[in-house]
C-alpha cells in the first residue's frame, strides 16, 4: 500500500512519518509512527495512539545522530536511550536526518539562550548537572558579595550616627561658650569632627553606589533566570496535563474492559522474546499485560436460597407483617405497603401544584487554573482558603444539604412499614440515595454566612417542609430540620472538615443525622462517609465516596452496616459499590443490600446463613442464602442539558429559584450567588468581596464588645441581651476570613441561632441543634423584624 509522501522538513515544522525501530532479536525491526516536534522525537505504535499513549521520547538537544548505512541510522543520548532506526529508502532516511539535524540545532540554540549569558563556567549538557552546579556557585558568590556590601552599609551607618552626634554636641558647646580663649580649641574640635562626618558620609555614599551597581549588573541576569524558570514550569504543567489525559484515557479504557480469559492473553505473552541485544526495551515492556491487584475480600457472599423457601409464605418464615412482598413471585414489599394503605396520595393531584423552573442559564466557559490557588494550601483546612466563584456552583451549602430530600419517597414508604427491619431497609436506601447527586458535582457550594437560612417548602406537592440555618462559622456548621405530613422527621447538624492533600481533596462530614417516625417511635441515627475529589492538579475532576456507615435504631437495637467501597483501578467490582447487612439486636442478619451510590440499590431477604471458606487473607466469610434481589431505590435521570447546568438534578434546578415571602436571610437572596447563576461571574466575585469585608467589620465590632463585657463581669452578656443586640447580625463567610478569627472569638457559643437550639439527645447521646419553632409562623405573618441583615 502506497503511503503519502512526507513534506520536506523545514526549521520549526513538526515532522511525522513511519520508521522501523529495532526491538529485540526475536521480533527484529517493528514499524512505528514517529513524531518530531519542539526538539523531541517521540514514537507510537500507530497514529491512533498519539492522543493517549507515547511509547518513548528522546531529547535531541543532548542526542547524537549517526548514519550506519543507506537506510539505517542511530539516535543516542549517551547510553540511557538508543534508537536503532531504519527508513524505507535512502531518500526517506536523508529526509529524517535533515529534519533531525535542524531540530537538534534549534534545540541547542534555545537551550543556549535560556542559559545565563554571563555564566563563566564551561557549557555542559543539562543531564550532567554541571550547569546547575555552576549557576548555584555564582548565585552563592553574588549573595556573599551583596551581604558584604550590606555589612559595609551598616558600619557606615553606625559611624555616621556616632560622628553626627559628636558634631552636634560640639556645636551645642559653641553656643554656650563665654570665655573667648576657649573658642579656638572648640572650633578646631568641631572642624575635626565635621571632617570625620564628611569622610564617613562619602564612604556611605560610595558603599551605596557599589551596592546599586552590583544589583543593577545582576538584575538582567536574574530576570532572565526567572523567565527561564517560568518557561520550565509552563512546560512541566503542559507535560502533567498530557499525562493526566493519558491517565484518564487508560482509566476509561479499563472501566469499559472485561477480564480476558487466559487463552486470550497467553498468545500475547508467548510472543514475547528474550532480552534485546541493542536499543532500549521500552517498546517491549508495553506488551506486558496488566493484572488485577489483590483486592480487599468481601465480608460476606450471597448465593440463591433453596427453592423450598420460595414456596413458604413470608409470615411463616418470619414475623414481619409485609413478608409476602418478599416472595420471589410477589411484588416488592414497598408497593404492597403503599397499596394496602388507605391514605392515597392521588387526591393531591387534584390540587394545583406550582410549576417550577426546569432550566437555569448555562455555565459560562471561564478558565481558571485551580492548581495556581491550591498549590500553596497543601495540608490546610479548605474552609480557610479564599476561593473565587469560578470554582463554585450557584447553590449554598444549605441548599446542598436540602438536596438530601431528593428521594423523600423512601422515608414516606418507611413510615408505612409495620416491621422495624423492613423500615431499616428504606432508611438505609435513603442514606445511600443522598450521595447520588454528587457524582458529577465537582463545583464547590457557597459557604453560608453566619445566620443564613434556606427554606424548602414542598408541603403541597410533596408533603414536607424543610429549614436550614448556619449556626456556626468556626467550625462551619449547619443545622437542618425537615417535617413531613407522612409521619417522619429528619434532623441533622453537619460540620465539614476538609484537607487538601496535593493530588486530592478529602471532605470529612462531622455530625449526626437522625430520623424519627411518629407511628412506630423508631429513632434512627447515622453519620456520613468521606468524600474525595481527585485530580486537583491536572486532569478531569472526579468524586468518590468511601467509608462505612452504621444506621442504628435506638429503640429496637436494629442495625444496618453499609460499606462504601473506594474506587480502585484493579478491582473486579463495579465502581461506587455499596453493600450492607441489616441485623437485629441479637446480631442475626435479615436483609442484604447491594448496589451503587450513583445508580440504584437492591435488597434481598436472607433465608439462611452459614460460615463459608476462608478468604484470600485467611478471614472466614459468611455465606447468605437469599431470595431474588429486588430494587428498592433507583436514581432519577438528570434533566436534558444538565452538563451545561452544573449537572444539577431536577430538584437542584429549583432550589435557587426566587420565591416570595422567604426570610431576608434566605440563600435565594444572596446577591453574589444570584449573579453567578446569571453568568455575571466578575460581578459576583466583586460582590463576594464586599460581603466578606462587611462581615469582617461586624465581627471585629462584636469581638470588641465581647472583650468589654468580659472585663466587667457584673455586666456579663446574657443570651437574651445577645438576641436583643444588633451585634448578633455578625456573620463570617467560612471560606474567606476564618483564618483571621481566633478560636475564642469565633466559638459557636458566642452566637445564638435564630431558629435552632442546642439539644442533648438522650437516645443517641449526641448534642446537636434542633428546630425550636417559629419560622413558619413568622412567614405566615410576614414578620421578619427579628432576622439579622447579613446580605
N, C-alpha and C positions, 0 to 999 in steps of 0.2 A: 504494500500500500504506500503510495507516494505521500510525502509529508510536505507541508508548506515550507518554502524557503525562508529561513530566518533573515531578518533585516541586517544590514551592515552595521556593526556596532559603532556607536559614537560616544564621546565622553558624556557621562551623566545619564545615559539611557539605561533602562532595565533590559537585560539580555536573558532570554529564555530559550530552552531547547532540550532535546533528548541527547543523552550521552550514556555510554556503557561504563559502569563502575565495577571495579573488581571487589568481590565479596569474600570468597574463600576458594580453596582448591576443589571443592565438590561442586559448588554452583558456578564458579568462574565469574565471568562478567555478567552483570544484570542491568537491564535497561532502566534508567532512572530519569526523572524530569528535573533539570537543574535551572535555578533562577539566580541571576547575578544582579544585585541591587545594593546601592549605598556601600560599596566596598565589602559586601558579604556574599559568599557563594553558598547557597542552600540547595538541598535536593529532596525530592519526594518520590514516592513510588509511582504516582500518577498526578495528572493535573488536578484531579478532584480533591487530592489531599492538601492542596495549597491553603485551603481555608481553615484547616484544623490541625494537621499533623505534619511537622517538619522532622525529617529523618536525620538531619545533620547540617551544621553550618560551620564555615571556616572564614576567619578574618583575613582578607588579602593584604592588609597593611603590614602584617608580620609573616606573610607566607612567601615561600619560594616556588617559582613556576619553572619547571624543567621539561623539555621536549625529549622523548625517548626515541621515537621513530616517526614514520609518516603519519600515523594516526593516533599514537599513544602519547600522553603527557602526564606529568605528576605534579600535584599541588601538596605542599607540606609546610607546616608551621613549626618545624623543629623537632618533630618526633611525637608530639601529642596527637596530632591529626595528620593523616596522609591519605590523599585520594589518588588512586591509580585509575585514570580515565582513558577512554578510547572513543574517538569520533568515528562517524560512518565513512568519512573520506578525509583526504588531506586538506581539501578546501575547507571543510567544516572544522577541522582541527585548527587551521590557521585563523578562522573567524573567532573561535573561542580564545585562542592565545592572544589575539589582538584585544578583544574585549577584556580579558583578564588583566593584561598589562595596563590598559587605560584605567581600569577600575583601581588597580593597585597604586598607580601613580597618583590618582586623585585622592585615595585614602591616606597615603603617606603625606601628601600636601596638606590635607585637612588636619591630620594629626600634628604636623609641624606648626601649623598656625595656632592650634589650641595650646601648644606648649609656650612657656614663658620666653619672650624674645631675648630677655637679658640673662637667661639661665647660663651660668658659667660651666655647669657640669656637661660632660660629653653626652651626645644623644644616644639613647638606648631604647630598645623595644619596651612597650609597657609591660609585657609579660615578665621581664626580668626584674622589675621593681626598682631599678636604679634611678629612673626619672623621678619617681615619687620620693625616694630617699633623699636625693639631691635637693629637691624642692623643699622638703621638710627642713634640711640643714640650713638652707638660705633663709627660710622664714624664721627659724630659731635665731640665726645670726642677726637678722634685722630687728627682731624683738629685743635682743640683748642690747643692740646699739640704741634703739629708742629708749629702753629702760635706763641706759647710762645717761642719755640726754635729759631725761626726766629728773634723774638724781642731781644733775648739774643745775637744772632749773630750781629744784628745791633748795640746794645750797645757796645759790644766788639770792633766792627769795629771803632766806634766813639772814644773810648778810645785809641785804637792803633794809630789812626791818631793824637790825641791830644798829647799823650806822645811821639810819634815818632817825632813830630815837636819840642817839648821842648828839646828832646835829641839832635836833630840836631842843635838847637840854642846853646846849651851848648858846643857842640863840636866846633862850629864855634868861640865861645868866647875864647876857649882854644888856638886857633891858633894865636889870636891877643894879648894875654897877654904878657906884657913886665916886669911887676914887679913880681919877684919870690915869694913875700909874698902872693899874691892872688892865687897862683896855688893850694895850698892845699884846700882852700874853693871851688874852682871851681871843682876840682877833686871829692870832696865829693858830690857836687850837681849833677855832671854827673853820679856818681855811683848810687845815689838815683833814678834818672830818668831812668837809664838803668834797675834798678831793677823793677820799675813800668812797664816799657815796656815789660820786660820778664814775669811778672805776668799777664799782660793783654794778651799777646800773648798766654800764656798757657791756659788762660780762653777761648780764641778764639778757640784754638785747641780742648779743651775739649767740648765746645759747638758744634763744627763741628762733633766731634766724636759721641756725643749723637744724633745729628740730623741724621747722617748717620746710626747709629744703629737702631734708631726708624723707619727710612724709609725702611731699609732692613727687619726689622721684620714684617712690614705690606705689603711689596711688594708681597710676595707669596699669602697673603690673598686677596689682591686687584686683582691679576691676576686670582685667582680662581673665584672671583666675576665677573670679566669681562667675563671669559669664560661662566659662568652661564648665564649672560645677553645675550651673543651671542646665546647660545643654545635656550633660551627662544624666542629670536627674530626669529630664524630659524623656531621654532615650530609655532610661530604666523604666519609667512609668508606661511608656508605649510597649516595652517588652513584657511587663507584667500584665498589661491589658491583653496582649496577644496570648499569653499563657492562660489567662482566665477564660478567653474564648475557647481555646483548645480544651481546657478543663470542662467547661460547660458542655461542649460537644461530646466529649467522652462520657460525661455523666448521662446525657440524654440517650446516647447510644447504649449505655449499659442498662438504663432503665427499661429500654424497649427490647433488649435482648433476652433470650431464654437460655437456660443451661443446656449446652450442647452435649450429646452423648459421647462416650469415649470413642466410639467407632468413627465419629466425625472428626474429632480432634487428633486422633492418633496419626493419621497420614501426614498431617502437617508437622507433627512432632518428628515423625520418622524421616522427613525430608531434610532435617537439619543436619548439616555436616560437621566436620571437625573444626579445628582452630584455623583461622585464616593465616596464610603464610605472609601476606603483606596487606597493607591498608589497615583500616580500623574495623572493629566488629560491631559498630553501632547499628548497621543495617541488619545484621543477623539477629541482634537482640530484639529487634522489633517483631520478629517472627514468633517470639515466645507467647504462649497463651497465658491469660490471666485466670487464676483460680480463686474461688471464694475463700476469704479468710475465715478462721474459726469464729463463729458467731455465738452469742450468748444463748444457751439452750433454754427452751421454753419450760416454764414451771409445771405445765400440765399439757396433756394431749387429749383430744376428743376423738371418739370412734362412734359409729352409729350404734344405737341401742338395739337390743334383741327384739325381733318382731313381736314377741309376746306383749311387750309394753305398749305397742300401738293398739292392741285390742282391748286393753284395760281402760276403764273410764278414768278421767282425771281425778274425780272425787274419791275413788278407791285408792289411787296411788298416793294421794296427798290430801291434806285437809283444806286446800285452797278453795275459795268459792268460785273461781273462774277457771278451774283446771281443764274443763272441756275445751277451752280455747287453745290449750297446749297440744291437743291431739294432732297428729300429723295430717289427719283428714279434715280437720275443722279450720275455721277462720282464726285469725290472730286474736289473742285474748283482749287486746285493747278495743278492737272492733266489737267484740261481744259485749264488753263492758259498756261501751257507748250505746250499743243497740238496746241493751236492757235498761238503760237509764231513762226515766220518764222526762228528764229535763232535756228537751231537744233544742239545739241552737238554731234550728231552721226558722223559728219565729223571728229571730233577729234580722233575717234577710228582708222582712217587710219594712223595717225602719230604714229610712235613707241614711247612707253612710257617706261621710265626706270623701270626695275624690282627692287623692293626694298625688303629688308630682311623681313622675317616673323618669325624669332626666334632670341633670344639672349641667352647667357649662362644662365643656370638655377641658381636660387638664392642659394648660399651656406647655409648650416644649421649651422649658427653661433648663439650661445646662448649668450645673454647679458641681464642682469636684468635692465629693463627700470626704475623700481622704485628706484634702487640704485643711479641713476643720478637725477631723477626728484623729489625725496623726499625733497631735500633742496631748491627747486625752486618754492614752492607754492606761488602764488600771484605775481610772477615775470614775466617780459616780456620774451617770448620764444626766441626772437632774441638775447637775451643777455646770453643764456645758451649754452656753448660749447657742441656739440654732436658728438660722433664718427659716422663713416659712417654706422655702424651696424644698425642704425635706419633710414637710408636714402634709397632712391631708386635712381638708376643711371640716373637721369634726374635733370636738374636745374629748378629753379622756372620760368625762362624764357621759358623753354620748356613746363612746365605745363601750362603756360599762353597761349602758342600757341595751346595747345590742345583744346582751346575753339572753334577752327575752325574744329573740328571733323565733325560737321554737317553743313558745309558751304552751302550745297544744300538748306537749309531753307532760307538763305539770297538770293541765286540765284532766288528762286521762288518768294520771296518777291519783288525783283527788277522788276519782270514782272507784278505785280499786278497793276490794274488800280484804285483800291479803297484803300484809306489810312487805313480804318478799316480792310479790308482784309489783308493788309500788316502788320498791327499791330499784327494780329494773328500769322503770321510767325515769326516776331521779338520776340514775347513773347515765342513761342515754342523754338526758338534758345536760348533764355535766360535760359530756363529750361534745355535744352539739354547739356549745358556746365557742369552741375553737374553730369551727368550720368557716367563719367569716374572716379568719386571719391568714388563710393560706396564700393569698396574693397581696395582702395589705401590708406592703413594706413602708408605707408612709407613717410618720410619727404624728400621733394626735396632739392637739394643742394642750399644753399644761394648764389646767384651770387655775384661775386666780382664787385666792382665799375668799370664801363666801359665795363663789359662783355656784349656780344651781342649774339643773336641767330637769324638766318635767316631760313625761311621755304619757299622755292621756289617750288611752285606747279603750276606754270603758264601753263606748257604744259599739265599736266594731270587733273588739277582741275580749272585752270583759275584764280588763285590768288597767291600772294606772300606776305610774312609777315616778319616783322622785329621787334625784341625786344631789348631793351637796359636797363641795370641797371643804372638809372640816379641819385640815391641817396642811401646812406647806413645808414643814421641816421636821419629820419627813413628809413628803406629799401623800395625803390620804384622802380618799373619797368614800362617803357613806351612801348606800343605795337601799331604797325600800320600794317594794312592789306588792300591791294587794290586788287579788283577783276575786271576782264575784263567784268563781267556781270553787272557792274554799281553800285557797292556798296563799301563803305569804312568803315572799323571798326578801331576805335582807343580807347585806354584805358590807364589809368595810375592807377596802383593798389599799395597801401601801406598796408602791413599786420601788424595788431596789434593782439597780442596773449597773453593770460593769462593762466597759469596753476592753476587750482582750486583744485588740490588734486585728486579727482575722475575722473575729465575730463579736457580736454584742449579746450579752446574756441579760435577760429581764426576769427577775425573780419576784412574782407577786406574793406579798406577805399579807396575812389577814385571813379571815374566815368568811365562808358563805353558808348561810343557813336557810333552810326551807321548812316551813311549818304547815301542817294540814289541819284544818278546823275539825273535820269529821272524826278522823282517827286519832287526832292529837299527836301524831308522829312528828318527831323533831329530828331533822337531818342536818348534818354539817359536813363540810369538806373544804379543802384548800385547792389552789390552782397549781399547775405544773410550771416548769421553767420554759420560757420562750427564748429561742436563739435565732438571731438574724445573722446569716452567713454572707460572705463575700463583701465585707465592708470596704476592703482596699480596692479591689478590682473585680470585674465580673458582674453578673446579674445577681441582685439581692434575692435571697430566698429564706423562708422561715421554717423552722422546725419546732415541734413541741415534744418535750421529753420529761420523764419523771413518773412518779406514782401518786395516785390519789386514793385515799380511803374515805368512802362515803359511809358515814355511821348514822344509824338510827338510835338515838339516845334513849328512846322509850323501850324498844324491844331488844336492843343489842344486835340487831342485824347489821351486816357489814358487806360492802362491795369494794373489793380491791381492784383498782384499774391500773394498768401499766401502759404508758405511752412509750413505745419503743423508739429510741433515737434513730435517725436515718443513718444507714451505713451503705457504702458503695458496694460492699461484697456480701450483703445479706440476701438470702434467698426469699425472705419475707417481702410482702407487699409494702411499699413505703407508707409511712404515717400510720402504722398499725397500732391498734388499741385492743387489749384483751382484758377481761375481768371475770371474776367469780363472785357470785352472791352467796353468802353463808349466813346461817342463823347464829344465835348467841352461843350455841354449843360448838360452832365451827363446822357444821355439816353443810356441804355445798348443795345448792338447789338449782342454780342457773349459771350458765356460761354466756358471757357477752364477747363478741368479737366484731371487728370491722376496722374502719379508718376514721380519723377525726375530721377528714375533709370530704367524706362522701356519705357513708352510711354506717349503721350499727345493726347487728343481728343478735338474737338471743336464742338459746337452746336450753330446754329443760333437762336437767341431769336425772337419769333414771337409776344409775348405779355408778359407783366409783371404786377404784382399786389402785393398789400401788403397782406401778409398771417397772420396767427395767431401768437400770442406771443410765443416766445420760452420758454425754461426752466428757463431762467433768466429774463423774462419779456421783452426781446427785440423782436421787430417786425421784422420778416424776410420777405424778398422779394421772391415772387414766380415767376419763369420764365417759360413760356411755350416755349419749344424749339423743333426744328426738331431733327431727329435722329442723334446721335453723330457720327462723322467720325474722323478717325485717321489722325493726322497732322504730328506726329513725332513718331518714334519708334527706340529704341536703337539697334545698331548693335551688333551681338553676339561677344563675346570675342574669340580670336583665340584659337586653341587647345593647351592645356598645359599652359594656362595663369596663373594658380595658382602657377606654378613654375617660372614664369617670372614677378613677382611683380604685377600680374593682369593687365598688360599693354594691351591696345587696339591695334588694327592693326596700327593705326596712331602712337601711342606712341612707338611701337617697332622700328619705322623708324626714330624717332627724333634724336637719338644719333648715327645714322649710319654715318660713315666717308664720307665726300664729299670733292671733290677737289674745290679749288677756294674760299672757305669761308674765312672770315676775321680771322686774328690771334687771335682776342678776342672772337671768337665763342665758345659756350659752348661745342661743339664737341671736341675741342682741350684741354679741361681741363683735366690734367693728373690724378688727384685723382678720378674724376668721371669715366674716362675710365678704370682705374684699378679696380674700384668697379664693373663695368659692366662685366669685365673679371673674376671676382671672387677672385681677389687678394686684399682682404679687409685689411690685415695687411699693405701691401704696400700703399694702398690708405690712411689709417689713417696717416702713416708717411709723405706721400706727402702732405696731407692736412695741417699738422702742418708746413711744410716748406712754403707753400703758405701763411699761416696766418702770420708767422714770417716775410716773405718778405713784406707783406702789412703793418705790423706794422712799419717796418723800414722806408718805403716810407712815411707813414702817419706822423711819427714824424718829418721827414725832411720837409714835407710841412707845418706842424704846426710852425716850427722854421722860415720858410720863411714868413709865414703869420704874425707872431709876428714882424719880422724885417720890413716888409712892413708897418705894422700899426704904427710902431714907427717913420717912415719917411713919413709923408703924401704927401710931394712933389713928392715922388716916388711911389705913390699908384699903385697897380697892377690892370690893366685893363683886360677885358675879352680876348682881343687879346693877351696880354702878357701871360695870363694863358694858352691859346691854344698853344703858342709857347714854353712854358716852359716844360722841361722834368718832372717837378713835377706833371703834370696833369696825369701821369701814376699811380697815387696813387689809391689803392683800398683796401677796408677793407671788409672782409667777415663778414656779419652782425651777423652770428651765433656764432662768437667766440670772437672778440675783440670789439664789440660795447660797452661793459661795460667800456672799457678804454677810450672811445672817449667822449670828452665833447660836449655839445650842440653847443658851438661856433665854435670849430674846425671842427666838423663833419656836419655842416649845409649844406644842399644840394646846397646853393648858392655858396659855395666855390669850387664847381666842375662844369665845363661846359661840358654838354653831347656832345658826338661826332656827333650823327645823329638826335638829337631831340632838339627843342627849346621850351621854355615856351610860352604858348598862352592863352590869356583870351578869352574864348568862349562867344560871346555876346548872343547866343541863350539860353544856359543853365546857364550862369552866373558863370561858373566854370573856374578855372585855371588848365591847365594840359600841359604836354609835348606832342607836335605833331611833326610828322616827317618833317624835313626840306629839305630832299632830299640829293642825292649824293652817297648813299650807293651802289645802283645797278650799277651806272656808274663807281664807283671805282672797283666794282667786274669785270665788263666787261674789264676794262683796267688792272686789276691785280695790282692796285696801292693801297697798304695798308701802305704806309710810315707814314701816319698821325696817325695810330692806336697805342694806348699805349701797352706796353708789360706788361701784367698782370699775365701771367702763367709762 
